[in-house]
Amino acid sequence: MMNQPDQQQEELLNKYKKGICTPEEVAAVKYLYNLAAASAGEAPEPENYQQAGDEIWSRLTTNRKNYKLKFFKMISVAAAVIFIIGGAYFWSNNKSGVQPGSLLRHDIAPGKNAATLTLADGRKIVLTSDVKGQLAAGPGVSVTKTAEGQLVYELKNDENADPQAVNKLSTAKGESYQLRLPDGTMVWLNAASSVTYPVSFSGAGTREVTLSGEAYFEVAKDKKRPFLVKTAHQQILVLGTHFNVNAYTDEPELKTTLLEGSIRLSPEGTGTAVNTRILKPGEQAVLAGAQLNVAMVDVEQAVDWKNGDFIFQSEPLVSLMRRVARWYNVQVVYARGVDKEGTFTGKVSRRKNISALLKALQSAGLKFEVIGSKIIVKNQSTS
């Protein structure tokens, strides 16, 4: 007997063949198609695209047990393009039949594990792969860079440490870094971000840090001293939990996503009951101006950067390229006529050169010109 997901897929495919699918259902079929395509093996040569497509469609309609779709999480109607990187096949709403453009003549390497540490006395230490061992020592505390590329604060004597001494860890575009604070809290810092923190939390009622940009926190539990993250437009109070904060100044929204535990959000740092929201695991708070909305989300996408990926879910091109620009340290310029709000869904490794992403987007009717550290986005129909 056919189970419910198989039956739903059967009905969906039949509707698609008859041409009576809703836009959401068309997006779902494309999602299934790409899952099937991703397991089909190596990429076909351009002259074999039609044959490969027929074979994949046959596989999809006859054996779908490996391509289960969560029907109640269907891809949004806004998903104009769906692609799976690594599967070698792309399905988009490009009706022109234009194949991906020629290979990029220039390529750009992904970001690296690097940062700059600013000590309390103003000294700056550039953290690169060849910097290892103890970097600094002060009353009751030492700062060490491990061989794995992690900055570690270790308290030797909590009572002697200076709670007024403040350090700052900063990443430029094309950099990311990991930090262990003196209380054991882990911080992953994304590109073009910074976190400011005391070298010791001793004597303080709260463990307070200030964030600009994006970071993922795994907060060490301490019921006596809550952990406080301040950004330009909100503060987050926690006891011990895992969460991600996206507070880039060039983003229209500030997003806080909770993976584990509980956090209390206060927009603009008001702390008043009317503005405070408590998040539960799986929820994301989105602050746009004075408007705060909370909803359940796919937390995997919220922390994709920490896990070495780009995950796009109906994401506008302009938003997608802002993320790409930070990680690859490039400037993005749009030619006239490019639909910057066209949306994309897919997954790309952040460890690959930028060509892996750009080639996928080319299959959606775009083309890219790379000039030094500048990327010009054009329509394929543009000369």
C-alpha positions as CSV (number, residue, x, y, z in Angstrom):
1,M,0.0,0.0,0.0
2,M,1.4,3.4,-1.0
3,N,2.2,5.6,2.1
4,Q,1.0,9.2,2.4
5,P,4.1,11.0,1.1
6,D,4.3,8.6,-1.9
7,Q,0.6,9.2,-2.7
8,Q,1.0,12.9,-2.4
9,Q,4.0,12.8,-4.8
10,E,2.0,10.6,-7.2
11,E,-0.9,13.1,-7.2
12,L,1.5,16.0,-7.6
13,L,3.3,14.5,-10.6
14,N,0.0,13.7,-12.3
15,K,-1.2,17.3,-11.8
16,Y,2.1,18.6,-13.2
17,K,1.8,16.4,-16.4
18,K,-1.7,17.7,-16.9
19,G,-0.6,21.3,-16.5
20,I,-2.9,22.1,-13.6
21,C,-0.4,22.7,-10.8
22,T,-0.4,25.8,-8.6
23,P,2.8,27.8,-8.6
24,E,3.7,26.3,-5.2
25,E,3.2,22.8,-6.6
26,V,5.3,23.6,-9.6
27,A,8.1,24.7,-7.2
28,A,7.7,21.4,-5.3
29,V,8.0,19.3,-8.5
30,K,11.2,21.2,-9.4
31,Y,12.5,20.5,-5.9
32,L,11.8,16.7,-6.4
33,Y,13.4,16.8,-9.9
34,N,16.6,18.4,-8.5
35,L,16.9,15.8,-5.7
36,A,16.6,13.1,-8.3
37,A,19.1,14.9,-10.6
38,A,21.6,15.3,-7.7
39,S,21.9,11.6,-7.4
40,A,22.2,11.0,-11.2
41,G,25.9,11.1,-11.3
42,E,28.3,13.3,-13.3
43,A,27.2,16.3,-15.2
44,P,26.2,15.7,-18.9
45,E,27.7,17.4,-21.8
46,P,25.6,20.3,-23.2
47,E,24.5,18.3,-26.2
48,N,23.1,15.5,-23.9
49,Y,21.0,17.8,-21.6
50,Q,17.7,16.7,-23.2
51,Q,18.6,13.0,-22.9
52,A,19.7,13.4,-19.3
53,G,16.6,15.3,-18.4
54,D,14.4,12.6,-19.9
55,E,16.3,10.0,-17.8
56,I,15.9,11.9,-14.6
57,W,12.2,12.5,-15.2
58,S,11.8,8.8,-15.8
59,R,13.6,8.0,-12.5
60,L,11.4,10.5,-10.6
61,T,8.1,9.1,-11.9
62,T,9.0,5.5,-11.3
63,N,11.0,5.5,-8.1
64,R,10.6,8.3,-5.6
65,K,11.5,6.5,-2.4
66,N,14.8,8.4,-2.1
67,Y,13.2,11.8,-2.9
68,K,10.8,12.4,0.0
69,L,9.4,15.9,0.2
70,K,8.0,17.5,3.3
71,F,4.8,18.6,1.7
72,F,3.9,20.9,4.5
73,K,7.1,22.8,4.0
74,M,6.6,23.4,0.3
75,I,8.9,25.8,-1.4
76,S,7.4,29.3,-1.6
77,V,5.7,30.6,-4.7
78,A,8.5,33.2,-4.7
79,A,11.1,30.6,-5.6
80,A,11.8,31.6,-9.2
81,V,14.9,29.4,-9.4
82,I,15.8,26.1,-7.8
83,F,19.3,24.6,-8.0
84,I,21.3,21.9,-6.3
85,I,25.0,22.4,-6.3
86,G,27.0,19.1,-6.5
87,G,24.2,17.4,-8.4
88,A,25.2,19.0,-11.7
89,Y,21.7,19.7,-12.8
90,F,19.8,23.0,-12.6
91,W,16.1,23.7,-13.2
92,S,15.0,27.4,-13.5
93,N,12.2,29.4,-14.9
94,N,14.5,30.5,-17.7
95,K,12.3,29.9,-20.8
96,S,14.9,31.1,-23.3
97,G,16.7,27.7,-23.5
98,V,20.0,29.5,-23.1
99,Q,22.6,27.3,-21.6
100,P,25.1,28.5,-19.0
101,G,27.6,31.0,-20.3
102,S,31.2,30.3,-20.9
103,L,33.5,29.4,-18.0
104,L,34.6,32.3,-16.0
105,R,38.0,33.5,-17.0
106,H,38.8,34.7,-13.5
107,D,38.0,33.0,-10.2
108,I,38.0,34.1,-6.6
109,A,39.0,31.9,-3.7
110,P,36.7,31.6,-0.7
111,G,37.2,33.4,2.6
112,K,39.7,32.2,5.2
113,N,40.2,31.6,8.9
114,A,41.6,35.0,9.9
115,A,40.8,38.0,12.2
116,T,42.4,40.9,14.1
117,L,42.6,41.0,17.9
118,T,42.6,44.4,19.5
119,L,43.9,44.3,23.1
120,A,42.9,46.6,25.9
121,D,46.2,48.6,25.5
122,G,45.4,49.3,21.8
123,R,47.8,46.7,20.4
124,K,46.5,44.9,17.3
125,I,47.4,41.3,16.5
126,V,46.6,39.9,13.1
127,L,45.6,36.3,13.5
128,T,46.7,34.2,10.5
129,S,47.5,30.6,10.0
130,D,51.2,31.1,10.9
131,V,50.4,32.7,14.3
132,K,50.3,30.2,17.1
133,G,50.8,29.9,20.9
134,Q,50.3,32.6,23.6
135,L,49.5,36.0,22.2
136,A,49.1,38.0,25.3
137,A,49.1,37.7,29.1
138,G,47.7,40.0,31.8
139,P,46.7,39.9,35.4
140,G,45.1,36.5,35.9
141,V,44.4,35.7,32.2
142,S,46.2,34.5,29.1
143,V,45.2,34.6,25.4
144,T,46.3,31.8,23.2
145,K,45.8,30.9,19.5
146,T,45.5,27.1,19.0
147,A,46.8,25.2,16.1
148,E,43.2,24.7,15.0
149,G,42.8,28.4,14.5
150,Q,40.8,29.2,17.7
151,L,41.3,32.2,20.0
152,V,41.2,31.0,23.6
153,Y,41.0,33.0,26.9
154,E,42.1,31.1,29.9
155,L,41.7,32.5,33.5
156,K,44.7,31.8,35.7
157,N,43.3,33.6,38.7
158,D,39.8,35.1,38.4
159,E,40.3,37.4,41.4
160,N,43.4,39.1,39.8
161,A,41.9,39.6,36.4
162,D,41.0,43.1,35.4
163,P,37.2,43.3,34.6
164,Q,37.7,46.7,33.1
165,A,40.1,45.4,30.4
166,V,38.2,45.0,27.1
167,N,39.3,43.2,23.9
168,K,37.8,43.2,20.5
169,L,37.9,40.5,17.8
170,S,37.2,41.7,14.3
171,T,36.9,40.0,10.9
172,A,37.2,41.7,7.6
173,K,35.3,40.7,4.4
174,G,36.5,37.2,3.4
175,E,37.4,36.2,7.0
176,S,35.8,34.2,9.8
177,Y,37.0,33.1,13.2
178,Q,36.2,31.2,16.4
179,L,36.6,32.5,20.0
180,R,36.4,30.9,23.4
181,L,35.6,33.5,26.0
182,P,37.0,33.3,29.6
183,D,33.7,31.8,30.9
184,G,33.9,29.0,28.3
185,T,31.3,30.5,25.9
186,M,32.0,29.7,22.3
187,V,31.6,32.4,19.6
188,W,31.8,31.9,15.8
189,L,32.3,35.2,14.1
190,N,31.2,35.6,10.4
191,A,32.8,37.8,7.8
192,A,32.8,41.6,8.3
193,S,31.9,41.3,12.0
194,S,33.2,42.2,15.4
195,V,32.6,41.2,19.0
196,T,33.8,43.3,22.0
197,Y,34.1,41.6,25.4
198,P,35.9,41.9,28.8
199,V,38.9,39.6,29.4
200,S,37.2,38.6,32.6
201,F,33.6,38.5,33.8
202,S,34.6,38.5,37.4
203,G,32.7,40.9,39.7
204,A,30.1,41.6,37.0
205,G,26.4,40.9,37.4
206,T,26.1,40.0,33.8
207,R,28.5,38.6,31.1
208,E,28.1,41.4,28.6
209,V,29.4,41.5,25.0
210,T,28.7,43.8,22.0
211,L,28.2,42.5,18.5
212,S,28.4,44.1,15.1
213,G,27.7,41.8,12.1
214,E,26.9,38.1,12.6
215,A,27.9,35.6,15.2
216,Y,26.8,32.2,16.5
217,F,26.9,31.7,20.3
218,E,27.1,28.6,22.5
219,V,26.8,30.2,25.9
220,A,28.3,28.5,28.9
221,K,25.6,28.1,31.7
222,D,25.9,30.4,34.7
223,K,22.7,31.1,36.5
224,K,24.3,33.7,38.7
225,R,25.6,35.7,35.7
226,P,23.3,35.9,32.7
227,F,24.9,36.4,29.3
228,L,24.0,39.6,27.5
229,V,24.6,40.3,23.8
230,K,24.1,43.9,22.7
231,T,23.7,45.1,19.1
232,A,22.9,48.5,17.7
233,H,19.2,47.9,17.9
234,Q,18.5,45.2,20.5
235,Q,19.8,43.2,23.4
236,I,19.6,39.5,24.1
237,L,19.6,38.0,27.6
238,V,20.4,34.3,28.1
239,L,21.5,31.9,30.8
240,G,22.9,29.2,28.6
241,T,21.9,28.4,25.1
242,H,22.8,28.3,21.4
243,F,21.7,31.1,19.0
244,N,22.6,33.1,15.9
245,V,22.5,36.8,15.6
246,N,22.6,38.6,12.2
247,A,23.0,42.3,12.8
248,Y,24.8,43.6,9.7
249,T,24.2,47.3,9.2
250,D,23.7,46.9,5.5
251,E,20.8,44.4,6.0
252,P,17.2,45.7,6.2
253,E,16.4,43.3,9.0
254,L,18.0,42.1,12.2
255,K,17.5,38.4,12.7
256,T,18.0,36.4,15.9
257,T,17.5,32.6,15.6
258,L,17.3,30.2,18.6
259,L,18.6,26.7,18.3
260,E,18.6,25.5,21.9
261,G,17.5,26.9,25.3
262,S,15.7,30.2,25.7
263,I,16.5,33.8,25.2
264,R,14.8,37.2,26.0
265,L,14.9,39.8,23.3
266,S,14.5,43.5,24.0
267,P,14.5,45.7,20.8
268,E,16.5,49.0,21.2
269,G,17.6,47.7,24.6
270,T,14.4,48.9,26.3
271,G,14.0,45.8,28.4
272,T,10.3,46.8,29.0
273,A,7.7,44.1,29.2
274,V,5.7,45.5,26.2
275,N,8.7,45.1,23.9
276,T,10.3,42.0,25.3
277,R,9.9,38.7,23.5
278,I,10.9,35.2,24.7
279,L,12.1,32.9,21.9
280,K,11.7,29.1,21.9
281,P,14.0,26.7,20.0
282,G,13.4,26.8,16.2
283,E,12.0,30.4,16.3
284,Q,13.5,33.4,14.6
285,A,12.9,37.0,15.6
286,V,13.0,39.5,12.7
287,L,13.4,43.2,13.6
288,A,12.7,45.7,10.8
289,G,12.5,49.2,12.1
290,A,10.1,49.2,15.0
291,Q,8.4,46.0,13.8
292,L,9.3,42.7,15.5
293,N,8.0,39.4,14.2
294,V,8.6,35.9,15.5
295,A,8.1,32.7,13.5
296,M,9.4,29.1,13.2
297,V,12.1,28.7,10.6
298,D,14.6,26.3,9.2
299,V,17.5,26.8,11.7
300,E,19.9,25.0,9.3
301,Q,19.7,28.0,7.0
302,A,20.3,30.5,9.8
303,V,23.6,28.9,10.7
304,D,24.6,27.7,7.2
305,W,27.7,30.0,7.2
306,K,29.0,28.4,10.5
307,N,28.6,24.9,8.9
308,G,30.5,25.9,5.8
309,D,27.6,26.4,3.4
310,F,25.3,28.9,1.7
311,I,21.7,27.8,1.9
312,F,19.2,29.8,0.0
313,Q,15.4,29.4,0.5
314,S,13.5,31.7,-1.8
315,E,16.2,34.3,-1.3
316,P,16.2,37.4,-3.5
317,L,19.3,37.8,-5.7
318,V,20.3,41.1,-4.0
319,S,20.3,39.5,-0.5
320,L,22.1,36.4,-1.8
321,M,24.8,38.5,-3.4
322,R,25.3,40.6,-0.2
323,R,26.3,37.4,1.6
324,V,28.5,36.4,-1.3
325,A,30.2,39.8,-1.3
326,R,31.1,39.5,2.4
327,W,32.6,36.1,2.1
328,Y,34.5,36.5,-1.1
329,N,35.4,40.1,-0.4
330,V,34.0,41.4,-3.7
331,Q,32.0,44.3,-4.9
332,V,28.8,43.5,-6.8
333,V,27.5,45.7,-9.5
334,Y,24.1,45.1,-11.4
335,A,23.7,45.9,-15.0
336,R,20.4,47.6,-16.1
337,G,17.5,45.2,-16.4
338,V,18.7,42.6,-13.9
339,D,15.9,41.5,-11.6
340,K,17.5,41.9,-8.2
341,E,14.4,40.6,-6.4
342,G,14.3,37.3,-8.4
343,T,14.6,34.5,-5.8
344,F,16.7,31.4,-5.6
345,T,16.6,28.2,-3.6
346,G,19.7,25.9,-3.3
347,K,22.8,25.0,-1.4
348,V,26.5,25.8,-2.2
349,S,29.6,25.1,-0.2
350,R,31.3,28.2,1.1
351,R,34.6,26.3,0.7
352,K,34.4,26.4,-3.1
353,N,35.7,29.1,-5.4
354,I,33.1,31.7,-6.3
355,S,32.8,30.1,-9.8
356,A,30.7,27.2,-8.3
357,L,28.0,29.6,-7.3
358,L,28.2,31.9,-10.3
359,K,27.9,29.0,-12.8
360,A,24.8,27.8,-11.1
361,L,23.2,31.3,-11.3
362,Q,24.2,31.5,-15.0
363,S,21.8,28.6,-15.6
364,A,19.0,30.9,-14.5
365,G,19.6,33.3,-17.3
366,L,22.3,35.4,-15.6
367,K,25.9,35.9,-16.6
368,F,28.8,37.4,-14.6
369,E,31.9,39.4,-15.5
370,V,34.7,39.2,-12.9
371,I,37.1,42.2,-13.0
372,G,39.6,42.0,-10.2
373,S,37.4,42.0,-7.1
374,K,34.4,43.4,-8.8
375,I,31.5,41.2,-10.1
376,I,29.2,42.6,-12.7
377,V,25.8,40.8,-12.9
378,K,24.1,40.9,-16.3
379,N,21.2,39.1,-18.1
380,Q,22.4,36.5,-20.6
381,S,20.5,38.4,-23.3
382,T,22.8,41.4,-22.6
383,S,25.8,41.7,-24.9
